[in-house]
């Protein structure tokens, strides 16, 4: 079978392409065979493959996963690491705080808590001139919706919305806005914290710091 594997962030940069086509002699393969075939085709990916996860049909795979003809496969490098109500969106356009807040407000909500992540000018002693965000958009938005569902399940009645930018962002620009509304402030605060921690853990959005002394993909030590 012929299989197209999508690459993102540091993996894409390493081999200068966002897709690799592989040819296997059977109609299904194990995850181990997939990685072996990819490493043989693109030896430069060997180190990154050891720290990356594989997504099959926009869900994270494990050692029991079998890859079959027609599956959508992607290599997910470490990220800078549901229903809900939404919107749950990855976009290039500027995010307005009022837009996200308004999406979750209701007459039943006694509290609306928002979190805005912005581009800072320095990190770990390095001067940062800008950030570049890249995403596996379809999977990222599916995971943002999943996080919204988790918030709704853990804090019944809570409403949430998450917008995340991609592309080049200058110092001071807003990269992500999360809003959670609930009847009580404690649930809204906890829901907002839950969302940002989950985004950093699982959502396939990568952050590249453009520094005065070079650049680095955050979370990969490159």
PEHU-V897953 format. One record per pair of residues at least 24 apart in sequence whose ideal C-beta (glycine too) atoms are under 6 Angstrom apart, sorted by the first residue. I is the first residue (numbers start at 1). J is the second residue. D is the distance in whole Angstrom. If there is no record, write none. Layout:
BEGIN
i-><I,I>
j-><J,J>
d-><D,D>
END
This chain:
BEGIN
i-><1,1,5,5,6,7,8,8,9,9,9,9,10,10,10,10,10,11,11,11,14,14,15,15,27,28,28,29,31,31,34,51,52,52,55,58,58,74,76,78,78,79,80,80,80,81,81,82,82,82,82,82,82,83,84,84,84,84,85,86,87,88,88,88,88,88,89,90,90,90,90,90,90,92,92,95,95,95,97,100,100,100,100,101,103,104,104,104,104,105,109,110,111,111,111,112,113,113,113,113,114,115,115,115,116,116,117,117,118,119,119,119,121,126,127,128,128,129,130,130,130,131,131,132,132,133,133,134,135,135,136,139,140,140,140,143,143,147,147,151,155,155,155,157,158,158,158,164>
j-><27,69,38,73,74,75,134,136,77,134,206,217,48,77,217,220,222,48,75,77,44,45,42,44,69,66,68,67,61,65,67,78,76,77,139,139,142,136,204,219,220,204,207,218,219,200,201,145,146,147,148,149,150,149,148,149,152,160,159,161,161,141,144,145,148,162,163,135,137,140,141,164,166,166,167,163,174,177,177,161,163,177,179,179,161,159,161,179,181,181,181,183,182,185,188,181,180,188,189,192,179,178,192,196,174,177,175,176,174,169,171,173,171,211,212,209,211,210,168,170,210,169,207,168,208,166,207,206,166,205,204,204,203,204,205,202,203,195,198,191,182,187,191,183,182,187,191,205>
d-><5,5,6,5,4,6,6,5,5,5,4,6,6,5,5,5,6,5,5,6,5,6,5,6,5,5,5,5,6,5,5,6,6,5,6,4,6,6,5,4,6,6,4,4,5,3,5,5,4,6,4,2,6,5,2,6,5,5,5,6,6,6,4,5,6,5,5,5,5,5,6,5,6,6,5,5,5,5,6,5,6,5,4,5,4,4,5,5,4,6,4,5,6,4,4,5,5,4,5,5,5,4,5,6,5,5,5,4,5,5,5,5,5,5,4,5,6,5,6,5,5,5,6,5,4,4,6,5,5,4,4,5,5,5,5,6,5,5,5,4,6,4,5,6,4,6,5,6>
END
